[in-house]
């Protein structure tokens, strides 16, 4: 069974992620949101969860990767789930726009 072209994401921690979209034949760098990080534990999982949420919302791979960067930014701001639980919609949207404007 052939799966066809596969999108690839390489997580780079505080340096963001590199995404390759074979359908668009495009490589792009998605920056990390600059925040005061207290604990990086769970950032990679939060990134993957954000990407999945973006894909479920049919946003496309690049906006989905931006969702991943935003999710990770909230998680690293505190220990455990506290950073994610304090996230609000206005700040989420601000961070989303910030990252999207800086995708290279």
Backbone as XML, in Angstrom:
<?xml version="1.0"?>
<chain id="A" units="angstrom">
  <residue number="1" name="UNK">
    <atom name="N" x="0.849" y="-1.173" z="0.000"/>
    <atom name="CA" x="0.000" y="0.000" z="0.000"/>
    <atom name="C" x="0.897" y="1.240" z="0.000"/>
  </residue>
  <residue number="2" name="UNK">
    <atom name="N" x="0.739" y="2.097" z="-0.968"/>
    <atom name="CA" x="1.513" y="3.337" z="-1.048"/>
    <atom name="C" x="0.806" y="4.433" z="-0.263"/>
  </residue>
  <residue number="3" name="UNK">
    <atom name="N" x="1.575" y="5.180" z="0.526"/>
    <atom name="CA" x="1.004" y="6.251" z="1.325"/>
    <atom name="C" x="1.100" y="7.604" z="0.642"/>
  </residue>
  <residue number="4" name="UNK">
    <atom name="N" x="1.937" y="7.720" z="-0.372"/>
    <atom name="CA" x="2.094" y="9.001" z="-1.042"/>
    <atom name="C" x="3.081" y="9.888" z="-0.311"/>
  </residue>
  <residue number="5" name="UNK">
    <atom name="N" x="3.148" y="11.151" z="-0.688"/>
    <atom name="CA" x="4.105" y="12.070" z="-0.079"/>
    <atom name="C" x="3.826" y="12.249" z="1.409"/>
  </residue>
  <residue number="6" name="UNK">
    <atom name="N" x="4.878" y="12.385" z="2.172"/>
    <atom name="CA" x="4.760" y="12.513" z="3.617"/>
    <atom name="C" x="5.315" y="13.864" z="4.065"/>
  </residue>
  <residue number="7" name="UNK">
    <atom name="N" x="4.536" y="14.586" z="4.810"/>
    <atom name="CA" x="5.013" y="15.835" z="5.400"/>
    <atom name="C" x="5.949" y="15.480" z="6.543"/>
  </residue>
  <residue number="8" name="UNK">
    <atom name="N" x="7.039" y="16.238" z="6.632"/>
    <atom name="CA" x="8.040" y="15.986" z="7.661"/>
    <atom name="C" x="8.183" y="17.217" z="8.536"/>
  </residue>
  <residue number="9" name="UNK">
    <atom name="N" x="8.259" y="17.003" z="9.835"/>
    <atom name="CA" x="8.507" y="18.086" z="10.787"/>
    <atom name="C" x="9.701" y="17.696" z="11.642"/>
  </residue>
  <residue number="10" name="UNK">
    <atom name="N" x="10.641" y="18.615" z="11.765"/>
    <atom name="CA" x="11.788" y="18.409" z="12.637"/>
    <atom name="C" x="11.702" y="19.460" z="13.741"/>
  </residue>
  <residue number="11" name="UNK">
    <atom name="N" x="11.508" y="19.010" z="14.970"/>
    <atom name="CA" x="11.411" y="19.928" z="16.103"/>
    <atom name="C" x="12.813" y="20.356" z="16.513"/>
  </residue>
  <residue number="12" name="UNK">
    <atom name="N" x="12.971" y="21.662" z="16.738"/>
    <atom name="CA" x="14.276" y="22.218" z="17.082"/>
    <atom name="C" x="14.269" y="22.913" z="18.441"/>
  </residue>
  <residue number="13" name="UNK">
    <atom name="N" x="13.337" y="22.524" z="19.308"/>
    <atom name="CA" x="13.277" y="23.102" z="20.644"/>
    <atom name="C" x="13.052" y="24.599" z="20.608"/>
  </residue>
  <residue number="14" name="UNK">
    <atom name="N" x="13.891" y="25.340" z="21.319"/>
    <atom name="CA" x="13.721" y="26.790" z="21.402"/>
    <atom name="C" x="13.984" y="27.503" z="20.074"/>
  </residue>
  <residue number="15" name="UNK">
    <atom name="N" x="14.417" y="26.746" z="19.071"/>
    <atom name="CA" x="14.648" y="27.329" z="17.745"/>
    <atom name="C" x="13.483" y="27.068" z="16.795"/>
  </residue>
  <residue number="16" name="UNK">
    <atom name="N" x="12.400" y="26.494" z="17.295"/>
    <atom name="CA" x="11.211" y="26.278" z="16.482"/>
    <atom name="C" x="11.183" y="24.922" z="15.812"/>
  </residue>
  <residue number="17" name="UNK">
    <atom name="N" x="10.809" y="24.901" z="14.546"/>
    <atom name="CA" x="10.693" y="23.644" z="13.802"/>
    <atom name="C" x="10.886" y="23.914" z="12.314"/>
  </residue>
  <residue number="18" name="UNK">
    <atom name="N" x="11.342" y="22.901" z="11.618"/>
    <atom name="CA" x="11.427" y="22.947" z="10.160"/>
    <atom name="C" x="10.374" y="21.989" z="9.627"/>
  </residue>
  <residue number="19" name="UNK">
    <atom name="N" x="9.589" y="22.465" z="8.691"/>
    <atom name="CA" x="8.503" y="21.682" z="8.110"/>
    <atom name="C" x="8.766" y="21.521" z="6.616"/>
  </residue>
  <residue number="20" name="UNK">
    <atom name="N" x="8.589" y="20.315" z="6.115"/>
    <atom name="CA" x="8.644" y="20.107" z="4.668"/>
    <atom name="C" x="7.295" y="19.586" z="4.212"/>
  </residue>
  <residue number="21" name="UNK">
    <atom name="N" x="6.687" y="20.317" z="3.306"/>
    <atom name="CA" x="5.383" y="19.953" z="2.750"/>
    <atom name="C" x="5.601" y="19.491" z="1.309"/>
  </residue>
  <residue number="22" name="UNK">
    <atom name="N" x="5.572" y="18.169" z="1.060"/>
    <atom name="CA" x="5.845" y="17.673" z="-0.291"/>
    <atom name="C" x="4.770" y="18.067" z="-1.303"/>
  </residue>
  <residue number="23" name="UNK">
    <atom name="N" x="3.550" y="18.266" z="-0.855"/>
    <atom name="CA" x="2.487" y="18.677" z="-1.768"/>
    <atom name="C" x="2.767" y="20.050" z="-2.368"/>
  </residue>
  <residue number="24" name="UNK">
    <atom name="N" x="3.315" y="20.944" z="-1.559"/>
    <atom name="CA" x="3.671" y="22.285" z="-2.009"/>
    <atom name="C" x="5.132" y="22.379" z="-2.435"/>
  </residue>
  <residue number="25" name="UNK">
    <atom name="N" x="5.887" y="21.295" z="-2.205"/>
    <atom name="CA" x="7.332" y="21.285" z="-2.463"/>
    <atom name="C" x="7.984" y="22.490" z="-1.776"/>
  </residue>
  <residue number="26" name="UNK">
    <atom name="N" x="7.657" y="22.624" z="-0.506"/>
    <atom name="CA" x="8.080" y="23.797" z="0.256"/>
    <atom name="C" x="8.654" y="23.387" z="1.602"/>
  </residue>
  <residue number="27" name="UNK">
    <atom name="N" x="9.766" y="24.006" z="1.947"/>
    <atom name="CA" x="10.349" y="23.856" z="3.279"/>
    <atom name="C" x="10.202" y="25.202" z="3.969"/>
  </residue>
  <residue number="28" name="UNK">
    <atom name="N" x="9.808" y="25.187" z="5.228"/>
    <atom name="CA" x="9.698" y="26.441" z="5.950"/>
    <atom name="C" x="10.154" y="26.253" z="7.393"/>
  </residue>
  <residue number="29" name="UNK">
    <atom name="N" x="10.546" y="27.366" z="7.980"/>
    <atom name="CA" x="10.968" y="27.380" z="9.381"/>
    <atom name="C" x="9.879" y="28.081" z="10.169"/>
  </residue>
  <residue number="30" name="UNK">
    <atom name="N" x="9.383" y="27.400" z="11.188"/>
    <atom name="CA" x="8.366" y="27.954" z="12.076"/>
    <atom name="C" x="9.078" y="28.316" z="13.373"/>
  </residue>
  <residue number="31" name="UNK">
    <atom name="N" x="9.142" y="29.605" z="13.710"/>
    <atom name="CA" x="9.888" y="29.994" z="14.907"/>
    <atom name="C" x="9.148" y="29.638" z="16.190"/>
  </residue>
  <residue number="32" name="UNK">
    <atom name="N" x="9.912" y="29.517" z="17.253"/>
    <atom name="CA" x="9.324" y="29.357" z="18.577"/>
    <atom name="C" x="8.892" y="30.724" z="19.080"/>
  </residue>
  <residue number="33" name="UNK">
    <atom name="N" x="7.860" y="30.749" z="19.898"/>
    <atom name="CA" x="7.396" y="31.997" z="20.502"/>
    <atom name="C" x="8.366" y="32.353" z="21.630"/>
  </residue>
  <residue number="34" name="UNK">
    <atom name="N" x="8.902" y="33.581" z="21.631"/>
    <atom name="CA" x="9.808" y="33.948" z="22.714"/>
    <atom name="C" x="9.033" y="34.195" z="24.017"/>
  </residue>
  <residue number="35" name="UNK">
    <atom name="N" x="9.227" y="33.314" z="24.961"/>
    <atom name="CA" x="8.573" y="33.433" z="26.267"/>
    <atom name="C" x="9.615" y="33.165" z="27.348"/>
  </residue>
  <residue number="36" name="UNK">
    <atom name="N" x="9.274" y="33.492" z="28.573"/>
    <atom name="CA" x="10.141" y="33.184" z="29.713"/>
    <atom name="C" x="9.884" y="31.727" z="30.099"/>
  </residue>
  <residue number="37" name="UNK">
    <atom name="N" x="10.709" y="30.844" z="29.577"/>
    <atom name="CA" x="10.504" y="29.409" z="29.802"/>
    <atom name="C" x="10.990" y="29.013" z="31.195"/>
  </residue>
  <residue number="38" name="UNK">
    <atom name="N" x="10.135" y="28.299" z="31.906"/>
    <atom name="CA" x="10.495" y="27.767" z="33.223"/>
    <atom name="C" x="10.839" y="26.291" z="33.151"/>
  </residue>
  <residue number="39" name="UNK">
    <atom name="N" x="10.130" y="25.549" z="32.275"/>
    <atom name="CA" x="10.310" y="24.099" z="32.221"/>
    <atom name="C" x="9.980" y="23.592" z="30.814"/>
  </residue>
  <residue number="40" name="UNK">
    <atom name="N" x="10.976" y="23.042" z="30.112"/>
    <atom name="CA" x="10.728" y="22.563" z="28.748"/>
    <atom name="C" x="10.015" y="21.213" z="28.686"/>
  </residue>
  <residue number="41" name="UNK">
    <atom name="N" x="9.790" y="20.592" z="29.837"/>
    <atom name="CA" x="9.144" y="19.277" z="29.843"/>
    <atom name="C" x="7.770" y="19.358" z="29.180"/>
  </residue>
  <residue number="42" name="UNK">
    <atom name="N" x="7.561" y="18.526" z="28.203"/>
    <atom name="CA" x="6.263" y="18.456" z="27.534"/>
    <atom name="C" x="6.131" y="19.374" z="26.337"/>
  </residue>
  <residue number="43" name="UNK">
    <atom name="N" x="7.156" y="20.193" z="26.060"/>
    <atom name="CA" x="7.052" y="21.129" z="24.933"/>
    <atom name="C" x="6.887" y="20.395" z="23.606"/>
  </residue>
  <residue number="44" name="UNK">
    <atom name="N" x="7.640" y="19.331" z="23.406"/>
    <atom name="CA" x="7.540" y="18.576" z="22.163"/>
    <atom name="C" x="6.182" y="17.924" z="21.996"/>
  </residue>
  <residue number="45" name="UNK">
    <atom name="N" x="5.664" y="17.370" z="23.089"/>
    <atom name="CA" x="4.327" y="16.775" z="23.037"/>
    <atom name="C" x="3.266" y="17.841" z="22.774"/>
  </residue>
  <residue number="46" name="UNK">
    <atom name="N" x="3.424" y="19.012" z="23.395"/>
    <atom name="CA" x="2.474" y="20.099" z="23.178"/>
    <atom name="C" x="2.535" y="20.573" z="21.729"/>
  </residue>
  <residue number="47" name="UNK">
    <atom name="N" x="3.750" y="20.618" z="21.167"/>
    <atom name="CA" x="3.890" y="20.990" z="19.756"/>
    <atom name="C" x="3.120" y="20.004" z="18.881"/>
  </residue>
  <residue number="48" name="UNK">
    <atom name="N" x="3.345" y="18.714" z="19.108"/>
    <atom name="CA" x="2.662" y="17.691" z="18.298"/>
    <atom name="C" x="1.148" y="17.764" z="18.467"/>
  </residue>
  <residue number="49" name="UNK">
    <atom name="N" x="0.694" y="17.975" z="19.689"/>
    <atom name="CA" x="-0.744" y="18.108" z="19.931"/>
    <atom name="C" x="-1.333" y="19.316" z="19.233"/>
  </residue>
  <residue number="50" name="UNK">
    <atom name="N" x="-0.597" y="20.430" z="19.253"/>
    <atom name="CA" x="-1.055" y="21.632" z="18.561"/>
    <atom name="C" x="-1.119" y="21.434" z="17.064"/>
  </residue>
  <residue number="51" name="UNK">
    <atom name="N" x="-0.113" y="20.744" z="16.513"/>
    <atom name="CA" x="-0.124" y="20.439" z="15.076"/>
    <atom name="C" x="-1.344" y="19.583" z="14.746"/>
  </residue>
  <residue number="52" name="UNK">
    <atom name="N" x="-1.577" y="18.562" z="15.532"/>
    <atom name="CA" x="-2.727" y="17.697" z="15.286"/>
    <atom name="C" x="-4.036" y="18.477" z="15.362"/>
  </residue>
  <residue number="53" name="UNK">
    <atom name="N" x="-4.171" y="19.342" z="16.365"/>
    <atom name="CA" x="-5.389" y="20.153" z="16.481"/>
    <atom name="C" x="-5.562" y="21.037" z="15.251"/>
  </residue>
  <residue number="54" name="UNK">
    <atom name="N" x="-4.462" y="21.627" z="14.773"/>
    <atom name="CA" x="-4.535" y="22.456" z="13.573"/>
    <atom name="C" x="-4.941" y="21.659" z="12.348"/>
  </residue>
  <residue number="55" name="UNK">
    <atom name="N" x="-4.440" y="20.433" z="12.232"/>
    <atom name="CA" x="-4.811" y="19.587" z="11.099"/>
    <atom name="C" x="-6.275" y="19.154" z="11.178"/>
  </residue>
  <residue number="56" name="UNK">
    <atom name="N" x="-6.741" y="18.858" z="12.382"/>
    <atom name="CA" x="-8.142" y="18.477" z="12.564"/>
    <atom name="C" x="-9.058" y="19.632" z="12.148"/>
  </residue>
  <residue number="57" name="UNK">
    <atom name="N" x="-8.599" y="20.865" z="12.388"/>
    <atom name="CA" x="-9.373" y="22.044" z="11.992"/>
    <atom name="C" x="-9.186" y="22.386" z="10.516"/>
  </residue>
  <residue number="58" name="UNK">
    <atom name="N" x="-8.479" y="21.517" z="9.770"/>
    <atom name="CA" x="-8.229" y="21.699" z="8.326"/>
    <atom name="C" x="-7.527" y="23.011" z="8.016"/>
  </residue>
  <residue number="59" name="UNK">
    <atom name="N" x="-6.539" y="23.361" z="8.822"/>
    <atom name="CA" x="-5.814" y="24.616" z="8.616"/>
    <atom name="C" x="-4.707" y="24.502" z="7.578"/>
  </residue>
  <residue number="60" name="UNK">
    <atom name="N" x="-4.242" y="23.311" z="7.258"/>
    <atom name="CA" x="-3.075" y="23.151" z="6.394"/>
    <atom name="C" x="-1.843" y="22.951" z="7.261"/>
  </residue>
  <residue number="61" name="UNK">
    <atom name="N" x="-0.777" y="22.431" z="6.673"/>
    <atom name="CA" x="0.371" y="22.031" z="7.472"/>
    <atom name="C" x="1.103" y="23.212" z="8.109"/>
  </residue>
  <residue number="62" name="UNK">
    <atom name="N" x="1.283" y="24.304" z="7.387"/>
    <atom name="CA" x="2.023" y="25.430" z="7.975"/>
    <atom name="C" x="1.230" y="26.077" z="9.113"/>
  </residue>
  <residue number="63" name="UNK">
    <atom name="N" x="-0.038" y="26.431" z="8.925"/>
    <atom name="CA" x="-0.786" y="26.962" z="10.064"/>
    <atom name="C" x="-0.905" y="25.950" z="11.215"/>
  </residue>
  <residue number="64" name="UNK">
    <atom name="N" x="-0.963" y="24.667" z="10.895"/>
    <atom name="CA" x="-1.016" y="23.654" z="11.948"/>
    <atom name="C" x="0.292" y="23.649" z="12.744"/>
  </residue>
  <residue number="65" name="UNK">
    <atom name="N" x="1.427" y="23.805" z="12.060"/>
    <atom name="CA" x="2.712" y="23.878" z="12.757"/>
    <atom name="C" x="2.783" y="25.130" z="13.626"/>
  </residue>
  <residue number="66" name="UNK">
    <atom name="N" x="2.169" y="26.207" z="13.164"/>
    <atom name="CA" x="2.103" y="27.428" z="13.975"/>
    <atom name="C" x="1.296" y="27.149" z="15.238"/>
  </residue>
  <residue number="67" name="UNK">
    <atom name="N" x="0.199" y="26.410" z="15.110"/>
    <atom name="CA" x="-0.577" y="26.009" z="16.294"/>
    <atom name="C" x="0.299" y="25.224" z="17.263"/>
  </residue>
  <residue number="68" name="UNK">
    <atom name="N" x="1.150" y="24.366" z="16.726"/>
    <atom name="CA" x="2.065" y="23.602" z="17.564"/>
    <atom name="C" x="3.025" y="24.497" z="18.324"/>
  </residue>
  <residue number="69" name="UNK">
    <atom name="N" x="3.584" y="25.500" z="17.651"/>
    <atom name="CA" x="4.498" y="26.429" z="18.305"/>
    <atom name="C" x="3.805" y="27.197" z="19.418"/>
  </residue>
  <residue number="70" name="UNK">
    <atom name="N" x="2.574" y="27.597" z="19.166"/>
    <atom name="CA" x="1.805" y="28.329" z="20.175"/>
    <atom name="C" x="1.508" y="27.431" z="21.370"/>
  </residue>
  <residue number="71" name="UNK">
    <atom name="N" x="1.096" y="26.205" z="21.124"/>
    <atom name="CA" x="0.819" y="25.276" z="22.225"/>
    <atom name="C" x="2.047" y="25.071" z="23.089"/>
  </residue>
  <residue number="72" name="UNK">
    <atom name="N" x="3.183" y="24.841" z="22.450"/>
    <atom name="CA" x="4.417" y="24.622" z="23.199"/>
    <atom name="C" x="4.790" y="25.854" z="24.014"/>
  </residue>
  <residue number="73" name="UNK">
    <atom name="N" x="4.523" y="27.042" z="23.472"/>
    <atom name="CA" x="4.899" y="28.264" z="24.191"/>
    <atom name="C" x="4.177" y="28.396" z="25.524"/>
  </residue>
  <residue number="74" name="UNK">
    <atom name="N" x="2.931" y="27.970" z="25.581"/>
    <atom name="CA" x="2.198" y="28.037" z="26.842"/>
    <atom name="C" x="2.708" y="26.997" z="27.838"/>
  </residue>
  <residue number="75" name="UNK">
    <atom name="N" x="3.026" y="25.827" z="27.344"/>
    <atom name="CA" x="3.444" y="24.736" z="28.234"/>
    <atom name="C" x="4.764" y="25.043" z="28.936"/>
  </residue>
  <residue number="76" name="UNK">
    <atom name="N" x="5.717" y="25.652" z="28.225"/>
    <atom name="CA" x="7.033" y="25.887" z="28.826"/>
    <atom name="C" x="7.041" y="27.033" z="29.826"/>
  </residue>
  <residue number="77" name="UNK">
    <atom name="N" x="5.983" y="27.811" z="29.880"/>
    <atom name="CA" x="5.952" y="28.966" z="30.779"/>
    <atom name="C" x="5.783" y="28.616" z="32.251"/>
  </residue>
  <residue number="78" name="UNK">
    <atom name="N" x="5.455" y="27.369" z="32.540"/>
    <atom name="CA" x="5.275" y="26.978" z="33.938"/>
    <atom name="C" x="5.522" y="25.490" z="34.082"/>
  </residue>
  <residue number="79" name="UNK">
    <atom name="N" x="5.456" y="25.002" z="35.283"/>
    <atom name="CA" x="5.647" y="23.585" z="35.561"/>
    <atom name="C" x="4.311" y="22.860" z="35.438"/>
  </residue>
  <residue number="80" name="UNK">
    <atom name="N" x="4.359" y="21.616" z="34.977"/>
    <atom name="CA" x="3.145" y="20.825" z="34.836"/>
    <atom name="C" x="2.197" y="21.433" z="33.820"/>
  </residue>
  <residue number="81" name="UNK">
    <atom name="N" x="0.919" y="21.373" z="34.121"/>
    <atom name="CA" x="-0.107" y="21.878" z="33.202"/>
    <atom name="C" x="-0.467" y="23.337" z="33.432"/>
  </residue>
  <residue number="82" name="UNK">
    <atom name="N" x="0.138" y="23.966" z="34.434"/>
    <atom name="CA" x="-0.274" y="25.316" z="34.806"/>
    <atom name="C" x="-0.199" y="26.317" z="33.652"/>
  </residue>
  <residue number="83" name="UNK">
    <atom name="N" x="0.864" y="26.283" z="32.856"/>
    <atom name="CA" x="0.978" y="27.213" z="31.735"/>
    <atom name="C" x="-0.125" y="27.022" z="30.716"/>
  </residue>
  <residue number="84" name="UNK">
    <atom name="N" x="-0.407" y="25.771" z="30.406"/>
    <atom name="CA" x="-1.463" y="25.475" z="29.428"/>
    <atom name="C" x="-2.840" y="25.852" z="29.969"/>
  </residue>
  <residue number="85" name="UNK">
    <atom name="N" x="-3.053" y="25.647" z="31.249"/>
    <atom name="CA" x="-4.364" y="25.940" z="31.828"/>
    <atom name="C" x="-4.640" y="27.439" z="31.916"/>
  </residue>
  <residue number="86" name="UNK">
    <atom name="N" x="-3.587" y="28.240" z="31.973"/>
    <atom name="CA" x="-3.768" y="29.691" z="32.052"/>
    <atom name="C" x="-3.882" y="30.348" z="30.675"/>
  </residue>
  <residue number="87" name="UNK">
    <atom name="N" x="-3.710" y="29.603" z="29.619"/>
    <atom name="CA" x="-3.775" y="30.169" z="28.266"/>
    <atom name="C" x="-5.168" y="30.732" z="28.000"/>
  </residue>
  <residue number="88" name="UNK">
    <atom name="N" x="-5.210" y="31.934" z="27.434"/>
    <atom name="CA" x="-6.519" y="32.481" z="27.062"/>
    <atom name="C" x="-6.558" y="32.731" z="25.546"/>
  </residue>
  <residue number="89" name="UNK">
    <atom name="N" x="-7.752" y="32.871" z="25.031"/>
    <atom name="CA" x="-7.957" y="32.952" z="23.578"/>
    <atom name="C" x="-7.275" y="34.172" z="22.962"/>
  </residue>
  <residue number="90" name="UNK">
    <atom name="N" x="-7.324" y="35.306" z="23.635"/>
    <atom name="CA" x="-6.717" y="36.516" z="23.071"/>
    <atom name="C" x="-5.199" y="36.357" z="22.952"/>
  </residue>
  <residue number="91" name="UNK">
    <atom name="N" x="-4.567" y="35.822" z="23.974"/>
    <atom name="CA" x="-3.120" y="35.622" z="23.929"/>
    <atom name="C" x="-2.762" y="34.533" z="22.930"/>
  </residue>
  <residue number="92" name="UNK">
    <atom name="N" x="-3.573" y="33.498" z="22.845"/>
    <atom name="CA" x="-3.348" y="32.447" z="21.851"/>
    <atom name="C" x="-3.370" y="33.033" z="20.444"/>
  </residue>
  <residue number="93" name="UNK">
    <atom name="N" x="-4.373" y="33.849" z="20.173"/>
    <atom name="CA" x="-4.495" y="34.451" z="18.845"/>
    <atom name="C" x="-3.348" y="35.409" z="18.556"/>
  </residue>
  <residue number="94" name="UNK">
    <atom name="N" x="-2.900" y="36.164" z="19.555"/>
    <atom name="CA" x="-1.774" y="37.083" z="19.376"/>
    <atom name="C" x="-0.509" y="36.306" z="19.031"/>
  </residue>
  <residue number="95" name="UNK">
    <atom name="N" x="-0.263" y="35.228" z="19.770"/>
    <atom name="CA" x="0.918" y="34.403" z="19.510"/>
    <atom name="C" x="0.828" y="33.738" z="18.133"/>
  </residue>
  <residue number="96" name="UNK">
    <atom name="N" x="-0.354" y="33.292" z="17.766"/>
    <atom name="CA" x="-0.534" y="32.674" z="16.451"/>
    <atom name="C" x="-0.143" y="33.660" z="15.355"/>
  </residue>
  <residue number="97" name="UNK">
    <atom name="N" x="-0.650" y="34.882" z="15.429"/>
    <atom name="CA" x="-0.320" y="35.898" z="14.418"/>
    <atom name="C" x="1.183" y="36.198" z="14.418"/>
  </residue>
  <residue number="98" name="UNK">
    <atom name="N" x="1.774" y="36.297" z="15.611"/>
    <atom name="CA" x="3.208" y="36.596" z="15.719"/>
    <atom name="C" x="4.029" y="35.536" z="14.987"/>
  </residue>
  <residue number="99" name="UNK">
    <atom name="N" x="3.727" y="34.262" z="15.251"/>
    <atom name="CA" x="4.484" y="33.180" z="14.625"/>
    <atom name="C" x="4.226" y="33.157" z="13.114"/>
  </residue>
  <residue number="100" name="UNK">
    <atom name="N" x="2.965" y="33.227" z="12.719"/>
    <atom name="CA" x="2.619" y="33.147" z="11.297"/>
    <atom name="C" x="3.317" y="34.231" z="10.484"/>
  </residue>
  <residue number="101" name="UNK">
    <atom name="N" x="3.429" y="35.418" z="11.047"/>
    <atom name="CA" x="4.105" y="36.515" z="10.342"/>
    <atom name="C" x="5.602" y="36.266" z="10.171"/>
  </residue>
  <residue number="102" name="UNK">
    <atom name="N" x="6.164" y="35.365" z="10.953"/>
    <atom name="CA" x="7.603" y="35.129" z="10.934"/>
    <atom name="C" x="8.022" y="33.789" z="10.309"/>
  </residue>
  <residue number="103" name="UNK">
    <atom name="N" x="7.051" y="33.053" z="9.804"/>
    <atom name="CA" x="7.390" y="31.793" z="9.125"/>
    <atom name="C" x="8.233" y="32.117" z="7.901"/>
  </residue>
  <residue number="104" name="UNK">
    <atom name="N" x="9.331" y="31.396" z="7.751"/>
    <atom name="CA" x="10.225" y="31.640" z="6.604"/>
    <atom name="C" x="10.173" y="30.474" z="5.656"/>
  </residue>
</chain>
